Amino acid sequence: MMRGRDVCLRFLKAVVQESSADQTEALLLTEDSSLTRFARSAIHQHVAEKNGTLILRVVSEKESPS
């Protein structure tokens, strides 16, 4: 999921620059976690996951037609 800090920053900047809204916020949250269980001094189970969440918030101050 996480491709490196520079790649992620370029992606977020591109998202914000392409937005036509008056204000745009992009937030990328990533998480890497793993768990290893042992039984009789040997690895019994290993679980790993990577998660990513992209949150976009946009504000448009244009008035809608009445």
N, C-alpha and C positions, 0 to 999 in steps of 0.2 A: 504494500500500500504506500508506504512512505518512500519516495523516490529520491530524496535528498532535499536539503533545505533550499538550495538555489533553484531547483526545478519547481518546487512548490511555490516559492515567491514569484517566479516568472508567471506561473499559471494564475495566481491570485491577482497580480497586476494586470494581466491580460483580461481577466474577467471584469475587473473594475473599469478598465479603459474602454471596453466594448459596451458598457452599459449606457443607455440613453437617459437614465434617470438623473434627477438633480443631485442626488446623493446615493452612493453605493458603498456598502460595507461587505467584505468577504472574509470569512473566518474558516480556517481549516483546522480541524481537530483530528489528531491521529493517536492511536494507542496500539502498542505491541505488548502482549502479555503471554506468559507461558507458565505451565505447571507440570512438574515431574513428580510422579509418585513411585516410591520404592517399596519392594517387598523382598525380604530375605537378601538385603544388600544388593539388589539388582533393580534396574529400571523396570517397573511394571507397566506404567502408563505415562505417556507424554502428550500433552495437549498444548497447542500454540495457536494464537489467533492475532490477526491484524485488522483493525477497524479504522475507518475514516469517515468523517462527517463534514460536509461542506454546508455552511450556513450563509445565506445571502440575505441582506437587508437593503431594500431600496426605498427611497423617498422621492416622490414626484410631487412637486408643488404647483404643477399646472392645474388651472381651474378647469373643471368639466363644464361643457356647454349647458346652459339653463334652458 
